[in-house]
């Protein structure tokens, strides 16, 4: 049989020779269409690349389920609600699974859903299992970033029956198979599939919201189902295998905006232990060392952790703070780039001015630039930075000369004749302008 099966779409795929006995059928269900911006690749077809292309290969019949992928008014004024979109997809998934089983009663069937598509797969699974005459042997459901993941799925966090109008979504249902294998894969802190347990942890809430922005759209090409770093847990009946892919150090969604703003990766990495410890107090995760610890029923939001966790959470945050402080201390500091000290607007170094007149110049310059250039130059000299040379501030020097004790005594007995550069009739204005210039120059430097 040579075929590529599509439901409701006009795309074509070049057929490949397949044996008479089909090895497997893969049914792909994409996620919600973008609320803003363009699609990341070709809808439906891009799903074939997900999970490293594991579910498309020689002898595979790909089925791409076409459905509205809508979220009510969020995706378009005339779009179906989320519940309507999900119901449409679930019906098509059920038909596709039954058709694949009819085509090859013993062949393997994979149903792969992403985001809203993963939620629709959960609904289709419940409908298939409700038929006692239909066997789900050799069928595996693969859910990527599922909003109906029992531990973290955003649609499982509110009680059953809670309905949000405008977008038309109903909360409460999770993935609860009775006899069918389910593989769930989620990125840690993805706000759709790994939302916090305790809503009053605002750091965890903000981190999950940014996780939706930075992490949620990258499942098509980035996720490896065999990622060795994944935290693997199973349900008590062994039907659900959950793989949670940790966020790498220095890549918390909460700190990703800092990287975009130009904060150094070393600084962001140093913040990680402390922030991660705070964020993790907003979660109650299954214990990967205990088989069967993944919940078989949806876990709703709670306000705060139970009192039994308060001491251990505080200790974890304190340890995170210590680790962050240590990492900050290990960040290389900019060493002295030059032993050259800085110069005031004279030709001599501030630390080497032995002439009393120049010392008086420096004192006057401090007086006309409060808290300004001289102390700044000394601090810069100690840090090892290099200040560009500037021309001497002649108006300041003239005022300095006029205010020296010997000049004041001399001017008390006789007025020196004015020169072209001096304006004794408005000398006060000249002095004020010099102060402004001196201050501005110090600020600029």
C-alpha positions in Angstrom: 0.0 0.0 0.0 1.4 3.4 -1.0 -0.4 6.2 0.7 -0.2 9.2 2.9 -3.5 9.8 4.7 -4.7 13.3 5.5 -7.8 14.5 7.2 -9.3 17.7 5.8 -6.1 19.3 4.4 -4.8 19.8 0.9 -1.1 19.3 1.4 0.6 16.4 -0.3 3.6 14.3 0.6 5.6 12.3 -1.9 4.5 8.6 -1.4 7.2 6.1 -0.5 7.0 2.4 -1.2 5.4 0.6 1.8 5.1 -3.1 2.4 1.7 -4.8 2.1 1.7 -5.3 5.9 1.9 -1.8 7.4 4.4 -1.5 10.2 2.8 1.4 11.9 0.5 4.4 11.6 1.3 7.8 13.1 -1.5 10.3 13.8 -0.3 13.9 14.4 -2.4 16.6 16.1 -0.9 20.1 16.1 -1.5 22.8 18.7 -3.4 26.1 18.8 -2.7 28.4 15.9 -0.7 31.5 16.8 -2.6 34.3 18.6 -0.1 36.8 17.1 2.6 36.3 14.5 3.1 33.7 11.9 3.2 29.9 12.1 6.5 28.2 12.9 6.8 26.1 9.8 4.1 24.4 7.9 1.1 23.5 10.2 0.5 19.7 10.5 3.4 18.7 8.4 5.9 20.1 10.9 4.6 17.6 13.4 6.3 14.9 11.5 9.7 16.4 12.6 8.7 16.4 16.3 10.6 14.1 18.7 13.6 13.8 16.4 11.3 12.4 13.6 10.9 9.2 15.7 7.3 8.6 14.6 7.8 8.9 10.9 10.0 6.5 9.0 10.0 3.7 6.5 6.8 1.7 6.7 4.8 4.5 8.4 1.5 5.9 7.3 1.4 9.6 8.5 -2.0 11.0 9.3 -2.3 14.8 10.0 -5.5 15.8 11.8 -6.9 19.1 10.5 -9.1 20.9 13.0 -9.8 24.6 13.9 -6.9 24.9 16.5 -8.8 27.9 17.9 -9.2 29.6 21.2 -12.4 31.5 20.8 -11.9 35.3 20.5 -8.2 35.0 21.3 -7.5 33.6 17.8 -10.3 35.3 15.8 -13.7 36.9 16.2 -15.5 34.1 14.4 -13.3 31.3 15.6 -14.8 28.3 17.5 -14.2 28.1 21.2 -11.5 25.9 22.7 -14.0 23.3 23.7 -15.5 23.2 20.2 -12.1 23.0 18.6 -11.1 20.2 20.9 -14.3 18.2 20.3 -13.8 18.5 16.5 -10.3 17.2 16.8 -11.2 14.3 19.2 -13.8 13.0 16.8 -11.3 13.0 13.9 -8.7 11.3 16.0 -11.1 8.5 17.0 -12.0 8.0 13.3 -8.3 8.0 12.3 -7.4 5.4 15.0 -10.3 3.1 14.0 -9.3 3.4 10.3 -5.7 2.6 11.1 -6.8 -0.4 13.1 -9.1 -1.6 10.3 -6.3 -1.2 7.7 -3.9 -3.3 9.8 -5.3 -5.1 12.9 -1.9 -5.9 14.3 0.1 -2.8 13.3 1.4 -0.3 15.8 -0.5 3.0 16.1 1.1 6.2 17.5 -1.1 9.2 18.3 1.1 12.3 18.8 -0.3 15.5 20.1 1.2 18.9 21.0 -0.3 21.5 23.3 -4.1 21.8 22.5 -3.5 18.8 20.2 -2.3 16.8 23.2 -5.4 17.8 25.2 -7.6 16.6 22.3 -5.7 13.3 22.2 -6.6 12.8 25.9 -10.3 13.4 25.1 -10.1 10.9 22.2 -8.4 8.4 24.4 -11.3 8.5 26.9 -13.8 8.0 24.1 -11.9 5.0 22.6 -11.6 3.3 26.0 -15.3 3.8 26.6 -15.9 1.2 23.8 -15.3 -2.2 25.4 -15.1 -3.9 22.0 -12.2 -1.8 20.8 -8.8 -3.0 21.7 -6.1 -0.4 22.5 -3.3 -3.0 22.3 -0.3 -1.7 20.2 -1.5 1.9 20.5 0.6 4.5 22.3 -0.4 8.1 22.9 2.4 10.7 23.0 1.5 14.0 24.6 3.9 16.9 24.3 3.3 20.0 26.5 -0.2 18.7 27.4 -2.5 21.2 29.2 -4.2 18.1 30.7 -1.0 16.7 32.3 -2.2 15.6 35.7 0.8 17.2 37.5 1.2 20.7 36.1 -1.2 20.9 33.1 -2.9 24.3 33.2 -6.3 22.8 32.5 -6.1 20.5 35.4 -5.4 23.2 38.0 -9.0 24.3 38.5 -11.9 22.2 39.7 -13.8 20.2 37.1 -16.6 22.2 35.4 -15.0 25.6 35.7 -15.6 27.4 32.4 -13.9 30.5 31.0 -16.1 32.3 28.5 -14.8 34.3 25.5 -12.2 31.6 24.9 -14.6 28.8 25.8 -12.4 26.4 27.7 -13.5 24.0 30.5 -11.1 23.0 33.2 -10.7 19.8 35.2 -10.1 16.9 33.0 -6.7 15.2 32.8 -5.1 12.2 31.2 -6.5 9.2 33.0 -6.1 6.1 30.8 -7.6 2.8 31.9 -5.7 0.3 29.7 -3.7 2.4 27.2 -0.1 3.4 27.3 0.6 7.2 27.5 3.9 8.9 27.2 4.0 12.6 28.4 6.9 14.9 27.7 7.1 18.4 29.1 9.7 21.1 29.5 10.2 22.2 33.1 8.5 25.5 33.7 6.5 25.5 30.5 3.4 27.3 31.7 1.0 25.1 29.8 2.2 21.7 31.0 4.2 22.6 34.1 2.3 25.3 36.0 2.9 25.7 39.7 1.0 23.9 42.4 0.9 26.8 44.9 -0.4 29.9 43.3 0.7 32.4 46.0 4.3 31.8 45.0 4.5 34.8 42.7 8.0 34.0 41.5 6.9 30.6 40.3 3.8 32.1 38.7 5.9 34.7 36.8 8.4 32.1 35.8 5.7 29.8 34.4 4.1 32.7 32.5 7.5 33.5 30.9 8.0 29.8 30.3 4.9 29.9 28.0 6.7 32.7 26.1 10.2 31.3 25.9 9.7 27.5 26.1 6.3 26.4 24.8 6.8 26.7 21.1 10.1 24.8 20.8 8.8 21.2 21.0 8.9 20.5 17.3 12.7 20.3 16.9 14.2 20.7 20.4 12.7 17.8 22.4 14.4 14.4 22.4 12.1 11.7 23.9 15.3 9.9 25.1 16.9 12.9 26.7 19.2 11.5 29.4 18.6 14.4 31.7 14.8 13.9 31.8 13.2 13.3 35.2 11.1 10.1 34.6 8.1 9.1 36.8 5.3 6.6 36.3 1.7 6.3 37.4 0.8 3.6 40.0 -0.7 1.4 37.3 2.3 1.8 35.0 0.2 3.2 32.1 1.5 6.8 32.2 5.2 7.5 31.8 6.0 11.2 32.4 9.3 12.8 31.3 10.1 16.2 32.6 13.1 17.9 30.8 14.9 20.2 33.3 15.7 23.8 32.5 19.5 24.1 32.1 21.4 26.2 34.6 21.2 29.8 33.7 18.2 29.4 31.5 15.2 30.0 33.9 12.4 31.7 32.0 12.4 34.3 34.7 16.0 35.4 33.9 15.8 35.1 30.1 14.7 38.7 29.7 17.9 39.7 31.6 20.0 37.9 28.9 18.1 39.8 26.2 18.8 43.1 28.0 22.5 42.3 27.9 23.2 41.1 31.5 26.2 38.7 31.4 25.5 35.0 31.3 27.8 34.6 34.4 25.6 37.0 36.4 22.4 35.2 35.3 24.0 31.8 36.1 24.9 33.1 39.6 21.3 34.1 40.2 20.0 30.6 39.2 20.4 28.6 42.5 18.7 31.2 44.6 15.8 31.9 42.2 15.4 28.2 41.3 15.1 27.3 45.0 12.4 29.9 45.4 10.5 28.8 42.3 10.6 25.1 43.3 8.9 25.9 46.6 5.9 26.6 44.3 5.8 22.9 43.1 5.0 19.6 44.6 6.7 17.2 42.2 6.4 13.4 41.9 9.4 11.6 43.4 11.3 10.1 40.5 13.0 7.6 43.0 9.6 6.1 43.9 7.9 4.0 41.2 4.2 4.9 40.7 4.5 8.4 42.2 3.0 10.2 39.2 -0.6 11.1 40.0 -3.3 9.2 38.3 -5.8 12.0 38.7 -5.5 15.8 38.1 -3.9 17.8 40.9 -5.6 21.2 41.4 -4.0 24.5 42.5 -3.4 25.1 46.2 -2.5 28.4 47.9 0.6 27.5 49.9 2.7 24.4 50.7 1.6 22.4 53.7 3.3 23.3 57.0 5.3 20.1 56.8 7.3 21.6 54.0 8.0 25.0 55.4 11.3 24.2 57.2 12.7 22.2 54.3 11.7 24.9 51.8 13.4 27.6 53.9 16.5 25.5 54.1 16.5 24.9 50.4 16.2 28.7 49.7 19.0 29.4 52.2 21.2 26.9 50.5 20.4 28.4 47.1 21.3 31.8 48.4 24.7 30.5 49.6 25.4 28.9 46.3 24.4 32.1 44.4 26.7 34.2 46.7 29.6 31.7 46.0 29.0 32.0 42.2 28.9 35.7 42.4 32.2 35.6 44.2 33.7 33.5 41.5 32.8 35.9 38.7 36.1 37.4 37.5 36.4 41.1 38.3 37.8 43.5 35.8 41.5 43.9 36.9 43.6 47.1 36.6 44.2 47.7 32.9 46.8 50.4 33.6 48.8 51.7 36.5 48.5 55.3 35.1 46.6 57.6 37.4 44.4 60.4 36.3 45.1 64.1 35.8 43.2 67.1 36.8 43.0 69.8 34.2 46.8 70.4 34.7 49.8 68.6 33.5 50.7 66.9 36.7 49.3 63.7 38.4 47.0 64.4 41.3 49.0 62.2 43.6 52.3 63.8 42.6 51.4 67.5 42.8 54.0 69.0 45.1 53.6 72.5 44.1 51.4 74.4 46.6 49.8 76.5 43.8 48.6 73.3 42.0 47.3 71.9 45.3 45.3 75.1 45.7 44.0 74.7 42.1 42.8 71.2 42.9 41.1 72.4 46.1 39.3 75.2 44.2 38.2 72.8 41.5 36.6 70.6 44.2 34.9 73.7 45.5 33.3 74.6 42.2 32.4 71.0 41.4 30.7 69.6 44.6 31.3 65.9 44.9 32.6 65.9 41.4 35.7 65.5 39.3 38.5 65.3 41.8 37.1 62.5 43.9 35.8 60.8 40.8 39.3 60.9 39.3 40.9 59.5 42.5 38.3 56.6 42.5 39.0 56.0 38.8 42.7 56.0 39.4 42.3 53.4 42.1 40.2 51.2 39.8 42.8 51.2 37.1 40.7 52.7 34.4 42.1 55.3 32.0 40.7 58.7 31.6 41.2 60.6 28.3 43.3 63.8 28.5 41.4 67.1 28.4 42.7 70.6 27.9 43.1 72.7 31.0 40.1 74.6 32.0 41.5 78.1 31.6 38.5 80.0 33.1 38.8 77.9 36.3 42.6 78.5 36.4 42.0 82.3 36.1 39.5 82.2 39.0 41.9 80.1 41.0 44.7 82.6 40.5 42.5 85.5 41.4 41.5 83.8 44.7 45.0 82.9 45.8 45.9 84.7 49.0 48.8 86.7 47.5 46.6 87.7 44.6 43.8 88.9 46.9 46.3 90.9 48.9 47.7 92.4 45.7 44.3 93.3 44.4 43.5 95.0 47.6 46.1 97.7 46.9 46.0 98.0 43.2 43.7 96.9 40.3 45.6 95.3 37.5 44.7 96.6 34.0 42.1 94.5 32.2 43.2 92.3 29.3 41.3 91.2 26.2 40.4 87.9 27.8 39.4 89.3 31.2 36.0 91.0 31.7 36.2 92.7 35.1 32.8 94.4 34.7 31.0 91.1 34.7 33.5 89.0 36.5 30.8 87.4 38.6 29.1 86.1 35.5 32.4 84.7 34.2 33.0 82.9 37.4 29.5 81.4 37.3 30.1 80.2 33.8 33.4 78.7 34.8 31.7 76.8 37.6 29.2 75.4 35.2 31.9 74.4 32.7 33.9 72.8 35.5 31.0 70.8 36.7 30.0 69.7 33.2 33.5 68.7 32.4 33.6 66.6 35.6 30.4 64.9 34.8 31.5 64.2 31.2 34.7 62.7 32.4 
